[in-house]
Amino acid sequence: MSVRFTTRARTGAVALVVAAGLALGVAGCGGGGDSEDGKPKASASASKGDDPNPSTQEGSDEILAELRGEGGLILKITSTTRDAGGFVTVNGELKNDSSEPARVSLRAAGVETEILRHGPSLGGATLVDSASKKRYYVLRDTDGRPLTTTNMPRLKAGESIPVFMQFPAPPAETSEVSFQLPSFASGTIQISG
């Protein structure tokens, strides 16, 4: 009788992913979506930054940004936390606000072949730090899978699911970034922690 042992890379191997992400310099150059004054161009998003009386980010029910997408989908960002490991985790809720079933556009996965080969995801999301003119892409594990929600189901009318995305952390002095996801409006969010 032959016994075979195998090991698999786990998506939770965050330390390895962060080290690999930082080593590869996943921060690209900004500017593509910036206006002449260095700030991101305005979008049709409705974010907390537009509220004249923004509240603190402490409550889990608080919405930092509400971004409208195709087919009646709404992405509500509920937290953006800087972790000690050198990355930022964006948590939220994806809701179908229409009266018909809807699915996240395949464009939300971005255009990188390595991410696309792992199926539908939010792998096309980026954070843009206008002050330092840098764009941060979703981190990947050692197998190239994006560290974000994947294989999202078709959402019934009114249905919602929790979602997350992890990025390399911008410099400590950066507290505000623009969040961008293909097929959704962009919005400004605050980083806590």
Secondary structure, DSSP 8 states (H G I E B T S, - for coil): ----------TT-HHHHHHHHHHHT-EEE--TTB-TTSSB---S-EEGGGSSS---S--TT--SEEEEBGGGEEEEEEEEEE-TTSEEEEEEEEEE-SSS-B---GGGG-S-HHHHTT-SBSTT-EEEETTTTEEEE--B-TTS-BSB-BS---B-TT-EEEEEEEEE---TT--EEEEE-TTB--EEEE-B-
